[in-house]
Amino acid sequence: MKSSAKAGYDGEQHRVEKVESGNLIFREIELPGFSGQQKENNKAMRRIKLTVAYDGTAYKLAAPANGVTIEKMLNKALSDLLKEPVCVIGASRTDSGVHARGNVAVFDTESRIPGDKFCYAVNRGLPEDIRVVESEEVPLDWHPRKQNCVKTYEYQILNCKIEIPTRRLYAHFCYYPLNVEKMNEAAKYLIGEHDFISFCAANHQAEETVRTIYGAEVKKNDEDIVTIRLCGSGFLYNMVRIIAGTLLKVGTGEWEPEHVKEVLEARNRKEAGQTAPAKGLTLVGIEYEREIPKEITSRNEHWDAVLDQSKLESDGISCVRIRFSEPEELPRLIRRMVHQAYRNGAKEVFVTVPDGYEVSETESYGITDSAGWMTAATERSIRGGRYEPGTDPADLFCDLFRCVPDHRKALFFGK
């Protein structure tokens, strides 16, 4: 697949090379000669957040040099408006033909236009199938893909005998009567934290396929539109469309609702339904977390862990307590929880594991920073000398966190 690249400043500690692999996404690369300190010294630079709505019918996922994407249209309109090169950073990738009512992008500029006025100014240069519905200034280090959030998608199916022409671009047509009650029952099996690899395109590049679905429901209105609505922490490539294709099989009676649970457990893309057409999918919105919770629970029938962030704000420390995990899931569970702690701003992360669990004393668990086991004989001075070398980790954790007595082992990750 060919891609055209264009360098641009992303407001962090490097520049970015834009790769047109999606409507609102591009890759980041480090370039020499530009440091975060330089950016901090540039007091005139501002970061503007845009909420973008669009009809994705005419836009491609990966366009040739003369093709069009949502990202390219935004970049052009902003560059023309501001008389300076602009490259947006998008929050969520949407496939060719997928629509949005609330996608998010940011860009950096030295313009003095008030943050809430950009939406009016830039819309003058955009085609009528793209609109910036809201704009605001955000901190320079705010990144739309590095924040905790809840994304909401809807997939629409026109379920009647004859397709309605005015619906053809925004809903998948199915003439076979659908059992919406069974589809809704099947959707409930998706709620919770699961490995969704069965619902991910085979050519995905995701390092981790565990996601959390907070809400899943299926409804039909008086206009014969069946809507599948999903709210989650994030979605894998083609995940919503594969879920829609799977629920269609339940709706037509080919599969029973319980089969969705079997598909999840199989962890095999071949067990799920086909990928439903892109035109029925809409990104409804992205809601960003305003406050970091004191505690985050990660739990299903395969694992149970808690991320304690009660000391995060005061000391920059978080603690992960593994309460239960199937052996094959433990390394991934540790990696996910430590990554979440770092994402939330932790500088040091402790992972406590009950006795009897097989764990490696040298494994980094995918974390590039230093890691090592703390034992009663450790000579590591913790937290800048507050704890003397040789401190029993049991005492350390009881001081920092309310640890349960059987957690006598601790893995330490420090930036």
Secondary structure by P-SEA (a helix, b strand, c coil): cbbbbbbbbccccbbbbbbcccccbbbbbbbccccaaaaaacccbbbbbbbccccccccccccccccccaaaaaaaaaaaaaccbbbbbbcccccccccccbbbbbbcccccccccaaaaaaaaaccccccccbbbbcccccccccccbbbbbbbbbbccccccccccccbbbbccccaaaaaaaaaaaacccccccccccccccccccbbbbcccccccccccbbbbbbbccccccaaaaaaaaaaaaaaacccccaaaaaaaaaccccccccccccccccccbbbbbcccccbbbbbcccbbbbbbccccccccbbbbbbccccccaaaaaaaaaaaaaaaacccbbbbbbcccbbbbcccccccccbbbbbccccccccccccccccccaaaaaaaaccccccccbbbbbcc
